[in-house]
Amino acid sequence: MANIIRHMLRFTFIAALFGTWLPPVQASADVFTLQETIEAALEANLDLKISREEVNAAESVRRAEQANFFPKLTANYLYTYHDKERQTFGGSGIVVIQPQDETQFTAVISQPLFKGFSLSNRYEIAKLGLDIATVEESLQRQRIAFAAKDAYYSVLRAQKLVKIAEQAVTGLEANEDVSRNFYDVGMIPLNDLLRAEVELANSRQDLIVAKNQLEVSRANFNTLLRRGTTTPVNLEDVTEFEPFTLSIDECQAEAKQKRPEVTIADFQIQLADREIRLARRNYYPSLDLSGTYFRNESGFLIGAGDAFGFITEPDGWDIQAVASFDFWMWGPTPHGVKEKLSRRKQAEFEQSRAVDNIRLEVKQAYLRTKDSESNIFTVQKAVDQAKENFRITEERYKEQIAVLRDVIDAQTLLTRTLSNYFNAIYDYEISKASLYFAMGRE
C-alpha cells in the first residue's frame, strides 16, 4: 500500500509540473470534465437518438399487437341505384319487387376467440422486440460513453506530447545557440554545429506532427459532441492515478452479468421460441364470434324510411360463431416450423459466440490495462533519471567535458521518456475505459 501511495504522489507531482505547460483556459470557452464530456456526447449523439426512436417504434408495435385482443367494430353503407323499378303481376295487380333506389346499413362487431395461440404469441414477440430495442439503446449508450472517454484522453495525451515537443525544441534551440558560440570561438568543429542544427530541424518537424495530431484529436472530440471542428477544446486534466484492483475472474463474472449482448442473445432465443409457436398456429382451428345489425330502406339516405312499403323486414340482427380449420395445404406449416427450429439453433450459436467474444474482449482489455499500469510505475522512475541525466550532461557540455552528441542523446532520451510516461498514463486510462466497456459498465 505504501508503494502505491508513493507512486500516486509522484504521479500527482509530475502531472502538476507538466500541467503548467498547458495554455491558459480561455474565459469564453467551457472547461469540460470527463463526466460532462460523456453527458454532452450522449445528448448530441445521433445513433443514440435513432436507438431511442427504435424503442418508441417497438412500443408502438407492442400496443398494436395488444389491440388485436379486443373486439373490432365495422360499419358499411351501401346505396344502389337501378335503371328502373322491378315489377311483377300479383293478385292485386302490379307489384313492385325492387325499388329503383335501395340503401343498406350494416354494423358488425367481431371478437376473435381462438387463433391457434397466434394472438398471444404475436404479442409476446412484440414485447421481446421492445425488450431488445431497450437493451440495444443501453448498449449504444455504453459505446458512446467509451468513445467520449477515448476522445477525452486522446486530446489530453496530444496536448502533453505537444508540450514535450515544444520543450525539446526550446532545449535544442539553446544547444544550437551554445554550439554556435563555441564554433565562433573555435571550440568545436563545424560538423558539431551542423549536427545541432539538424537535430533542431528534426525536433521542429516533430513539433509540427504533434500539433497536427492535437488538431485531429480536437476535431474528433468536437465531432463526437457535434460541435464545429474548430471549436476550442479545454479539458480538465487527470490529476490522480487510481490503480485497477479487480481480478480477471471478477471482471469476467461482471461482464457475463452486465454485457447487453448477453441479454440480447437471451432475448433472441426467447424470440425464436415464440416464432416456433407462432409457426404452429395452423395446426389448430380458429374460432371467431361476430354480431351483425342491418337496416334496409328505399331511397338515398338511411332514416328516410320505406314510404312505399317495398321492404317488409327493414332491419334485424344476427350472431355468428365461425370455426375454420385448414386440413391440407401441401406442407407449408411443417416446413415453416422446421425453419423456425433452425433459426432457434442459430440464436443459440449466436449466444455462444457472443459469450466467447466477450470473454476474449475482457481478457485483452484486462491485460492491456495491467500492462499500462505497470508501464506507469516503470516510467515514473525513468523520468526523474532522464531529467537528471540531461541536466548533468548539459552542464558538462557547457564546461566542454561532454560533447554535443552526449547532449543530443540526453535530450532525446528525456523527450522519449516523457512521451512514454504520458503515453502510459493515457493508455492506461483508455485501456481501463475499454475494460469497463467490456465489462458492461457505462
C-alpha positions as CSV (number, residue, x, y, z in Angstrom):
1,M,0.0,0.0,0.0
2,A,2.8,2.4,0.8
3,N,4.4,1.7,-2.6
4,I,1.1,2.6,-4.3
5,I,0.7,5.8,-2.3
6,R,4.3,6.7,-3.2
7,H,3.6,6.2,-6.9
8,M,0.3,8.2,-6.7
9,L,2.2,11.1,-5.0
10,R,4.9,11.0,-7.7
11,F,2.2,11.0,-10.5
12,T,0.5,14.0,-8.9
13,F,3.7,15.9,-8.8
14,I,4.6,15.2,-12.4
15,A,1.1,16.0,-13.6
16,A,1.2,19.3,-11.7
17,L,4.6,20.0,-13.2
18,F,3.5,19.4,-16.8
19,G,0.1,20.9,-16.2
20,T,1.9,24.3,-16.0
21,W,2.8,23.7,-19.7
22,L,-0.8,23.9,-20.8
23,P,-2.1,27.1,-22.3
24,P,-4.4,29.3,-20.1
25,V,-8.1,28.5,-20.4
26,Q,-10.0,31.0,-22.4
27,A,-12.7,32.7,-20.5
28,S,-15.2,32.3,-23.4
29,A,-14.7,28.5,-23.6
30,D,-16.1,25.9,-21.2
31,V,-13.8,23.5,-19.4
32,F,-15.1,20.0,-19.8
33,T,-14.7,17.4,-17.2
34,L,-14.8,13.7,-18.2
35,Q,-18.4,13.3,-16.9
36,E,-19.6,16.5,-18.7
37,T,-18.0,15.1,-21.9
38,I,-19.9,11.9,-21.6
39,E,-23.2,13.6,-20.9
40,A,-22.7,16.0,-23.8
41,A,-21.9,13.1,-26.1
42,L,-24.9,11.2,-25.0
43,E,-27.1,14.3,-25.5
44,A,-25.8,15.0,-29.0
45,N,-25.2,11.6,-30.5
46,L,-27.5,10.7,-33.4
47,D,-27.0,7.0,-33.1
48,L,-28.5,7.2,-29.6
49,K,-31.4,9.2,-30.9
50,I,-32.0,6.6,-33.5
51,S,-31.9,3.9,-30.8
52,R,-34.5,5.8,-28.8
53,E,-36.8,6.1,-31.7
54,E,-36.4,2.4,-32.3
55,V,-37.6,1.9,-28.7
56,N,-40.6,4.1,-29.4
57,A,-41.3,2.2,-32.6
58,A,-41.1,-1.1,-30.8
59,E,-43.5,0.2,-28.1
60,S,-46.0,1.1,-30.9
61,V,-45.7,-2.4,-32.3
62,R,-46.5,-3.9,-28.9
63,R,-49.5,-1.6,-28.5
64,A,-50.7,-2.6,-31.9
65,E,-50.5,-6.3,-31.2
66,Q,-52.2,-5.8,-27.8
67,A,-55.2,-4.1,-29.6
68,N,-55.8,-7.4,-31.5
69,F,-57.2,-9.0,-28.3
70,F,-60.1,-6.6,-28.3
71,P,-63.3,-6.7,-30.4
72,K,-63.5,-4.7,-33.6
73,L,-66.5,-2.7,-34.9
74,T,-67.0,-2.1,-38.6
75,A,-69.8,-0.3,-40.4
76,N,-70.9,-0.4,-44.1
77,Y,-73.2,1.8,-46.0
78,L,-74.4,0.6,-49.4
79,Y,-76.5,2.6,-51.9
80,T,-77.7,1.0,-55.1
81,Y,-79.5,2.8,-58.0
82,H,-81.2,0.6,-60.5
83,D,-82.2,1.7,-64.1
84,K,-85.8,1.1,-63.2
85,E,-88.1,-0.5,-60.7
86,R,-88.7,-4.2,-60.9
87,Q,-92.3,-5.1,-61.1
88,T,-94.5,-8.2,-61.3
89,F,-98.2,-9.0,-61.6
90,G,-99.9,-10.2,-58.4
91,G,-103.3,-10.9,-57.3
92,S,-104.0,-7.2,-56.7
93,G,-102.3,-6.0,-59.9
94,I,-98.8,-4.7,-60.5
95,V,-96.5,-5.2,-57.5
96,V,-93.0,-3.5,-57.2
97,I,-90.5,-6.2,-56.1
98,Q,-87.3,-3.9,-56.3
99,P,-87.3,-0.2,-55.8
100,Q,-85.2,2.0,-58.1
101,D,-83.2,3.3,-55.0
102,E,-82.0,0.9,-52.3
103,T,-80.0,1.7,-49.2
104,Q,-78.4,-0.8,-46.8
105,F,-76.6,-0.1,-43.5
106,T,-74.7,-2.8,-41.7
107,A,-72.8,-2.7,-38.4
108,V,-70.6,-5.7,-37.4
109,I,-68.8,-6.3,-34.1
110,S,-66.3,-9.2,-34.2
111,Q,-64.3,-10.9,-31.5
112,P,-61.5,-13.5,-32.1
113,L,-61.9,-16.3,-29.6
114,F,-59.1,-18.6,-30.6
115,K,-56.4,-18.2,-33.4
116,G,-54.1,-21.1,-32.6
117,F,-52.4,-19.1,-29.9
118,S,-51.2,-16.7,-32.6
119,L,-52.5,-13.6,-30.9
120,S,-50.7,-14.2,-27.7
121,N,-47.5,-15.3,-29.5
122,R,-47.5,-12.2,-31.7
123,Y,-47.9,-10.0,-28.6
124,E,-45.1,-11.8,-26.8
125,I,-42.9,-11.3,-29.9
126,A,-43.7,-7.6,-29.9
127,K,-42.8,-7.4,-26.2
128,L,-39.5,-9.1,-26.8
129,G,-38.8,-6.7,-29.7
130,L,-39.3,-3.9,-27.2
131,D,-37.0,-5.5,-24.7
132,I,-34.3,-6.0,-27.4
133,A,-34.7,-2.4,-28.5
134,T,-34.3,-1.1,-24.9
135,V,-31.2,-3.2,-24.3
136,E,-29.7,-2.1,-27.6
137,E,-30.2,1.5,-26.5
138,S,-28.3,0.7,-23.4
139,L,-25.5,-0.8,-25.5
140,Q,-25.4,2.3,-27.6
141,R,-25.1,4.4,-24.5
142,Q,-22.1,2.3,-23.4
143,R,-20.5,2.7,-26.8
144,I,-20.9,6.4,-26.8
145,A,-19.6,6.7,-23.2
146,F,-16.4,4.8,-24.2
147,A,-16.0,6.9,-27.4
148,A,-16.2,10.0,-25.2
149,K,-13.6,8.7,-22.8
150,D,-11.3,7.8,-25.7
151,A,-11.7,11.2,-27.3
152,Y,-11.2,13.0,-24.0
153,Y,-8.0,11.2,-23.1
154,S,-6.7,11.4,-26.7
155,V,-6.9,15.2,-26.5
156,L,-5.1,15.3,-23.2
157,R,-2.4,12.9,-24.5
158,A,-1.9,15.0,-27.6
159,Q,-1.7,18.2,-25.5
160,K,1.1,16.7,-23.4
161,L,3.0,15.4,-26.4
162,V,2.9,18.9,-28.0
163,K,4.3,20.4,-24.8
164,I,7.0,17.8,-24.7
165,A,7.9,18.6,-28.3
166,E,7.9,22.3,-27.6
167,Q,10.3,21.7,-24.6
168,A,12.5,19.6,-26.9
169,V,12.6,22.5,-29.5
170,T,13.4,25.0,-26.7
171,G,16.2,22.9,-25.4
172,L,17.7,22.2,-28.8
173,E,17.5,25.9,-29.7
174,A,19.5,26.7,-26.6
175,N,22.0,23.9,-27.5
176,E,22.2,25.3,-31.0
177,D,23.0,28.8,-29.6
178,V,25.7,27.4,-27.3
179,S,27.1,25.3,-30.2
180,R,27.2,28.4,-32.5
181,N,29.0,30.4,-29.8
182,F,31.5,27.6,-29.3
183,Y,32.1,27.3,-33.0
184,D,32.6,31.0,-33.4
185,V,35.4,30.9,-30.9
186,G,36.8,27.7,-32.4
187,M,36.0,25.4,-29.5
188,I,34.0,22.8,-31.6
189,P,34.3,21.7,-35.2
190,L,31.7,22.7,-37.9
191,N,30.1,19.2,-38.0
192,D,29.1,19.6,-34.4
193,L,27.3,22.8,-35.2
194,L,25.7,21.2,-38.2
195,R,24.5,18.3,-36.1
196,A,22.9,20.7,-33.6
197,E,21.1,22.5,-36.5
198,V,19.9,19.2,-38.0
199,E,18.6,17.9,-34.6
200,L,16.8,21.2,-34.1
201,A,15.2,21.0,-37.5
202,N,14.1,17.4,-36.8
203,S,12.6,18.5,-33.4
204,R,10.7,21.3,-35.1
205,Q,9.3,18.7,-37.6
206,D,8.3,16.5,-34.7
207,L,6.5,19.5,-33.1
208,I,4.5,20.1,-36.3
209,V,3.5,16.5,-36.3
210,A,2.5,16.7,-32.7
211,K,0.4,19.8,-33.2
212,N,-1.3,18.3,-36.2
213,Q,-2.2,15.2,-34.1
214,L,-3.6,17.6,-31.5
215,E,-5.8,19.3,-34.0
216,V,-7.0,15.9,-35.2
217,S,-7.8,14.8,-31.7
218,R,-9.7,18.1,-31.0
219,A,-11.6,17.7,-34.3
220,N,-12.6,14.1,-33.3
221,F,-13.7,15.4,-29.9
222,N,-15.8,18.2,-31.4
223,T,-17.3,15.8,-33.9
224,L,-18.3,13.4,-31.2
225,L,-20.1,16.3,-29.4
226,R,-21.5,17.6,-32.8
227,R,-19.7,20.9,-32.5
228,G,-17.7,22.8,-35.1
229,T,-14.4,21.1,-35.7
230,T,-12.5,24.3,-34.9
231,T,-14.3,24.9,-31.7
232,P,-11.8,25.5,-28.8
233,V,-11.4,22.4,-26.6
234,N,-10.5,22.9,-22.9
235,L,-10.4,19.8,-20.7
236,E,-9.8,19.2,-17.1
237,D,-6.7,17.1,-16.8
238,V,-6.2,13.9,-14.9
239,T,-4.6,14.7,-11.5
240,E,-4.8,11.3,-9.7
241,F,-3.8,7.8,-10.6
242,E,-6.1,5.1,-9.4
243,P,-4.7,1.5,-9.7
244,F,-7.1,-1.1,-11.0
245,T,-7.8,-3.6,-8.3
246,L,-10.3,-6.1,-9.7
247,S,-9.1,-9.6,-10.7
248,I,-9.6,-11.1,-14.1
249,D,-12.2,-13.5,-12.7
250,E,-14.2,-10.7,-11.2
251,C,-14.1,-8.8,-14.5
252,Q,-15.3,-11.9,-16.4
253,A,-18.1,-12.5,-13.9
254,E,-19.3,-8.9,-14.1
255,A,-19.2,-9.0,-17.9
256,K,-21.3,-12.1,-18.1
257,Q,-23.9,-10.5,-15.9
258,K,-23.9,-7.0,-17.3
259,R,-23.0,-7.1,-21.0
260,P,-26.0,-6.1,-23.1
261,E,-25.0,-8.5,-25.8
262,V,-25.6,-11.5,-23.5
263,T,-29.1,-10.2,-22.6
264,I,-29.9,-9.6,-26.2
265,A,-28.8,-13.1,-27.1
266,D,-31.1,-14.5,-24.4
267,F,-34.0,-12.4,-25.7
268,Q,-33.2,-13.7,-29.3
269,I,-33.6,-17.3,-28.1
270,Q,-36.9,-16.5,-26.4
271,L,-38.0,-14.7,-29.6
272,A,-37.1,-17.8,-31.6
273,D,-39.2,-20.0,-29.2
274,R,-42.2,-17.7,-29.8
275,E,-41.6,-17.8,-33.6
276,I,-41.8,-21.6,-33.4
277,R,-45.1,-21.4,-31.5
278,L,-46.5,-18.9,-34.0
279,A,-45.5,-21.1,-36.9
280,R,-47.6,-23.9,-35.4
281,R,-50.8,-21.9,-35.4
282,N,-52.2,-23.7,-38.4
283,Y,-52.2,-26.9,-36.5
284,Y,-55.1,-25.6,-34.6
285,P,-58.6,-24.4,-35.7
286,S,-59.6,-20.8,-35.4
287,L,-62.8,-19.5,-33.8
288,D,-64.4,-16.1,-34.3
289,L,-67.6,-14.6,-32.9
290,S,-69.5,-11.8,-34.6
291,G,-72.7,-9.9,-34.3
292,T,-74.4,-8.0,-37.1
293,Y,-77.1,-5.4,-37.3
294,F,-78.6,-4.4,-40.7
295,R,-81.2,-2.0,-42.0
296,N,-82.6,-1.8,-45.5
297,E,-84.5,1.2,-46.9
298,S,-85.6,2.6,-50.2
299,G,-84.3,6.0,-51.1
300,F,-80.9,7.6,-50.9
301,L,-80.4,8.1,-47.1
302,I,-80.8,5.8,-44.2
303,G,-83.5,7.2,-42.0
304,A,-85.9,8.3,-44.7
305,G,-87.9,5.1,-44.2
306,D,-89.8,3.0,-46.7
307,A,-92.6,5.2,-47.8
308,F,-93.9,2.9,-50.5
309,G,-93.8,-0.3,-48.4
310,F,-91.3,-2.1,-50.7
311,I,-89.4,-3.7,-47.8
312,T,-91.3,-6.0,-45.5
313,E,-88.4,-6.5,-43.0
314,P,-86.4,-3.3,-42.9
315,D,-83.9,-4.2,-40.1
316,G,-82.7,-7.1,-38.0
317,W,-79.6,-8.6,-36.3
318,D,-77.8,-11.9,-36.1
319,I,-74.9,-13.6,-34.2
320,Q,-72.4,-15.9,-35.9
321,A,-69.8,-18.2,-34.5
322,V,-67.4,-19.3,-37.2
323,A,-64.9,-22.1,-36.8
324,S,-62.4,-22.9,-39.5
325,F,-59.5,-25.3,-40.0
326,D,-57.1,-25.9,-42.9
327,F,-56.9,-29.6,-43.3
328,W,-54.5,-29.7,-46.2
329,M,-52.2,-27.1,-47.7
330,W,-49.3,-29.2,-49.1
331,G,-47.0,-28.7,-46.2
332,P,-46.2,-25.0,-45.7
333,T,-46.8,-25.3,-41.9
334,P,-44.4,-28.1,-41.1
335,H,-41.7,-26.6,-43.3
336,G,-42.3,-23.2,-41.6
337,V,-41.8,-24.9,-38.2
338,K,-38.6,-26.5,-39.4
339,E,-37.3,-23.1,-40.5
340,K,-38.0,-21.6,-37.1
341,L,-36.4,-24.5,-35.3
342,S,-33.2,-23.8,-37.4
343,R,-33.5,-20.1,-36.5
344,R,-33.6,-21.1,-32.9
345,K,-30.4,-23.1,-33.2
346,Q,-28.8,-20.1,-34.9
347,A,-29.8,-18.0,-31.9
348,E,-28.1,-20.5,-29.6
349,F,-24.9,-20.4,-31.6
350,E,-25.0,-16.6,-31.7
351,Q,-25.3,-16.6,-27.9
352,S,-22.3,-18.9,-27.5
353,R,-20.3,-16.8,-29.9
354,A,-21.3,-13.6,-28.1
355,V,-20.1,-15.1,-24.7
356,D,-16.8,-16.3,-26.3
357,N,-16.2,-12.9,-27.8
358,I,-17.0,-11.1,-24.6
359,R,-14.7,-13.4,-22.6
360,L,-11.9,-12.6,-25.1
361,E,-12.6,-8.9,-25.1
362,V,-12.4,-8.8,-21.3
363,K,-9.1,-10.8,-21.3
364,Q,-7.5,-8.5,-23.8
365,A,-8.7,-5.3,-22.2
366,Y,-7.6,-6.5,-18.8
367,L,-4.1,-7.4,-20.0
368,R,-3.8,-4.0,-21.7
369,T,-4.9,-2.2,-18.6
370,K,-2.4,-4.1,-16.3
371,D,0.3,-3.6,-18.8
372,S,-0.3,0.1,-19.0
373,E,-0.4,0.3,-15.2
374,S,2.9,-1.5,-14.9
375,N,4.4,0.9,-17.5
376,I,3.4,3.9,-15.4
377,F,5.3,2.5,-12.4
378,T,8.3,1.8,-14.5
379,V,8.5,5.0,-16.4
380,Q,7.9,7.3,-13.4
381,K,11.4,6.5,-12.1
382,A,12.9,6.8,-15.5
383,V,11.5,10.3,-15.9
384,D,13.4,11.5,-12.8
385,Q,16.6,9.8,-14.0
386,A,16.3,11.2,-17.6
387,K,15.8,14.7,-16.3
388,E,18.8,14.5,-14.0
389,N,20.9,12.9,-16.8
390,F,20.0,15.8,-19.1
391,R,20.8,18.4,-16.5
392,I,24.2,16.9,-15.8
393,T,25.1,16.4,-19.5
394,E,24.1,19.9,-20.3
395,E,26.4,21.3,-17.6
396,R,29.2,19.0,-18.7
397,Y,28.8,20.3,-22.2
398,K,29.0,23.9,-21.2
399,E,32.2,23.0,-19.4
400,Q,33.4,21.2,-22.5
401,I,33.7,18.0,-20.6
402,A,30.9,16.3,-22.7
403,V,30.5,16.5,-26.5
404,L,27.4,17.7,-28.4
405,R,26.4,14.1,-29.2
406,D,26.0,13.5,-25.4
407,V,23.7,16.5,-25.0
408,I,21.5,15.5,-28.0
409,D,21.4,11.9,-26.8
410,A,20.3,13.1,-23.3
411,Q,17.7,15.4,-24.8
412,T,16.4,12.6,-27.0
413,L,16.3,10.3,-24.0
414,L,14.4,12.8,-21.9
415,T,11.9,13.5,-24.7
416,R,11.3,9.9,-25.3
417,T,10.9,9.1,-21.6
418,L,8.4,11.9,-21.1
419,S,6.5,10.8,-24.1
420,N,6.5,7.2,-22.8
421,Y,5.3,8.4,-19.4
422,F,2.3,10.3,-20.7
423,N,1.5,7.7,-23.3
424,A,1.5,5.2,-20.4
425,I,-0.8,7.4,-18.4
426,Y,-3.4,7.9,-21.1
427,D,-3.0,4.4,-22.5
428,Y,-3.9,3.2,-19.0
429,E,-7.0,5.5,-18.8
430,I,-8.2,4.4,-22.3
431,S,-7.4,0.8,-21.6
432,K,-9.3,1.0,-18.3
433,A,-12.3,2.6,-20.1
434,S,-12.1,-0.2,-22.7
435,L,-12.1,-2.8,-19.9
436,Y,-15.1,-1.1,-18.2
437,F,-16.9,-1.2,-21.6
438,A,-16.0,-4.9,-22.0
439,M,-17.5,-5.5,-18.5
440,G,-20.7,-3.8,-19.4
441,R,-20.2,-0.6,-17.4
442,E,-21.1,2.8,-18.8
